[in-house]
Every structure is written in structure tokens, then in C-alpha cells.
């Protein structure tokens, strides 16, 4: 019987460096994420993990 594997990617709570807005994004996202308040790019896809350009506050389970 196969053991189910845990997912390797998580959701991440980050804070925009420009306006301090807190936002949740996916740790392995495939699209560019902009801050919902000021529009600054806070994460970019790299082909694997996302390059986060903001402060990581919490990794959500």
C-alpha cells in the first residue's frame, strides 16, 4: 500500500515593503504577484519556487 505524500509547497503570508500591506501568496506560484494596495511587485515566478521580494511573516500549513 502506498503512503500518501505531503505537499511540498505552502502558502506564505508576506508584507509589502512599500505600504506594509499583508498578503497571502503561494510558495510555488507561476504568475507575478503585485501588492493589492500599492501595485508593487512582491513575488515573481522562477520556474520552481517563487522569488519573494517582501518580508515573509508566516508559512501557513
Backbone as CSV, one residue per row, in Angstrom:
resi,resn,N_x,N_y,N_z,CA_x,CA_y,CA_z,C_x,C_y,C_z
1,UNK,0.844,-1.173,0.000,0.000,0.000,0.000,0.896,1.245,0.000
2,UNK,0.609,2.198,-0.875,1.418,3.415,-0.985,1.052,4.408,0.110
3,UNK,2.054,5.077,0.635,1.848,6.103,1.653,1.646,7.436,0.936
4,UNK,0.558,8.143,1.229,0.355,9.433,0.565,1.426,10.435,0.977
5,UNK,1.921,11.201,-0.002,2.976,12.164,0.284,2.380,13.502,0.681
6,UNK,3.122,14.199,1.528,2.748,15.557,1.929,3.061,16.509,0.779
7,UNK,2.264,17.532,0.580,2.619,18.523,-0.444,3.887,19.274,-0.043
8,UNK,4.710,19.602,-1.022,5.976,20.278,-0.726,5.850,21.790,-0.783
9,UNK,4.728,22.296,-1.263,4.553,23.744,-1.363,3.542,24.223,-0.333
10,UNK,3.725,25.450,0.095,2.870,26.034,1.142,2.411,27.421,0.712
11,UNK,1.432,27.936,1.422,1.044,29.327,1.261,1.904,30.154,2.216
12,UNK,2.224,31.379,1.797,3.122,32.226,2.565,2.456,33.581,2.795
13,UNK,2.484,34.049,4.049,1.966,35.378,4.376,3.136,36.346,4.317
14,UNK,3.026,37.375,3.466,4.120,38.321,3.275,3.635,39.747,3.485
15,UNK,4.603,40.661,3.757,4.289,42.075,3.975,4.994,42.901,2.912
16,UNK,4.246,43.740,2.226,4.793,44.620,1.193,5.793,45.589,1.821
17,UNK,7.000,45.727,1.229,7.995,46.639,1.803,7.642,48.113,1.619
18,UNK,6.762,48.402,0.673,6.428,49.795,0.380,5.299,50.317,1.267
19,UNK,4.173,49.574,1.338,2.995,50.091,2.055,2.627,49.278,3.296
20,UNK,3.368,48.201,3.582,3.168,47.348,4.769,1.869,46.536,4.733
21,UNK,1.252,46.409,3.558,0.061,45.578,3.427,0.457,44.106,3.562
22,UNK,-0.335,43.323,4.294,-0.084,41.895,4.445,-0.941,41.144,3.437
23,UNK,-0.329,40.144,2.797,-0.996,39.421,1.736,-0.549,37.970,1.769
24,UNK,-1.394,37.054,1.303,-1.059,35.638,1.258,-0.858,35.239,-0.196
25,UNK,0.242,34.538,-0.471,0.543,34.075,-1.820,1.014,32.626,-1.759
26,UNK,1.088,31.976,-2.913,1.506,30.585,-2.990,3.014,30.513,-3.117
27,UNK,3.650,29.609,-2.418,5.097,29.497,-2.402,5.719,29.053,-3.715
28,UNK,4.935,28.409,-4.585,5.436,27.979,-5.889,4.516,28.503,-6.992
29,UNK,4.185,29.769,-6.916,3.280,30.376,-7.881,3.894,30.495,-9.266
30,UNK,3.052,30.504,-10.303,3.513,30.588,-11.689,3.257,31.961,-12.296
31,UNK,2.729,32.889,-11.517,2.462,34.232,-12.030,3.068,35.277,-11.113
32,UNK,3.293,36.458,-11.663,3.815,37.581,-10.892,2.705,38.078,-9.968
33,UNK,3.038,38.346,-8.712,2.055,38.834,-7.738,2.387,40.271,-7.381
34,UNK,1.374,41.142,-7.474,1.541,42.544,-7.103,0.755,42.820,-5.836
35,UNK,1.208,43.803,-5.066,0.509,44.220,-3.858,-0.868,44.737,-4.259
36,UNK,-1.879,44.347,-3.511,-3.247,44.755,-3.813,-3.500,46.225,-3.501
37,UNK,-2.652,46.831,-2.665,-2.850,48.227,-2.270,-2.053,49.182,-3.161
38,UNK,-0.734,48.973,-3.264,0.114,49.938,-3.976,0.566,49.480,-5.359
39,UNK,0.412,48.203,-5.684,0.774,47.705,-7.007,2.220,47.281,-7.181
40,UNK,3.039,47.335,-6.129,4.445,46.920,-6.225,4.521,45.405,-6.401
41,UNK,5.427,44.937,-7.262,5.627,43.506,-7.464,6.277,42.926,-6.211
42,UNK,5.615,41.925,-5.606,6.144,41.355,-4.369,6.618,39.911,-4.523
43,UNK,6.288,39.265,-5.652,6.857,37.948,-5.924,6.821,37.676,-7.426
44,UNK,7.824,36.885,-7.875,7.961,36.545,-9.287,8.217,35.057,-9.424
45,UNK,7.693,34.434,-10.482,7.974,33.008,-10.700,9.408,32.806,-11.192
46,UNK,10.007,31.667,-10.850,11.369,31.365,-11.293,11.438,30.018,-11.999
47,UNK,10.324,29.341,-12.147,10.320,28.005,-12.717,10.247,26.930,-11.649
48,UNK,10.366,27.310,-10.410,10.266,26.406,-9.264,9.625,27.178,-8.138
49,UNK,10.398,27.440,-7.101,9.901,28.283,-6.015,9.769,29.720,-6.486
50,UNK,8.890,30.455,-5.847,8.683,31.853,-6.181,9.765,32.711,-5.530
51,UNK,10.267,33.716,-6.263,11.215,34.680,-5.681,10.381,35.749,-4.982
52,UNK,10.451,35.776,-3.663,9.646,36.707,-2.873,10.470,37.949,-2.582
53,UNK,9.899,39.109,-2.918,10.590,40.394,-2.742,9.985,41.176,-1.589
54,UNK,9.493,40.481,-0.599,8.864,41.104,0.554,9.258,40.301,1.790
55,UNK,8.902,40.810,2.939,9.214,40.120,4.193,8.220,38.986,4.412
56,UNK,8.734,37.793,4.691,7.883,36.645,4.989,7.506,36.707,6.454
57,UNK,6.201,36.763,6.724,5.728,36.825,8.099,5.439,35.449,8.669
58,UNK,4.900,34.565,7.823,4.450,33.270,8.332,4.299,32.292,7.162
59,UNK,4.618,31.039,7.387,4.364,29.973,6.423,3.133,29.228,6.914
60,UNK,2.099,29.209,6.103,0.827,28.611,6.503,0.768,27.155,6.131
61,UNK,0.165,26.347,6.973,0.046,24.901,6.734,-1.136,24.595,5.849
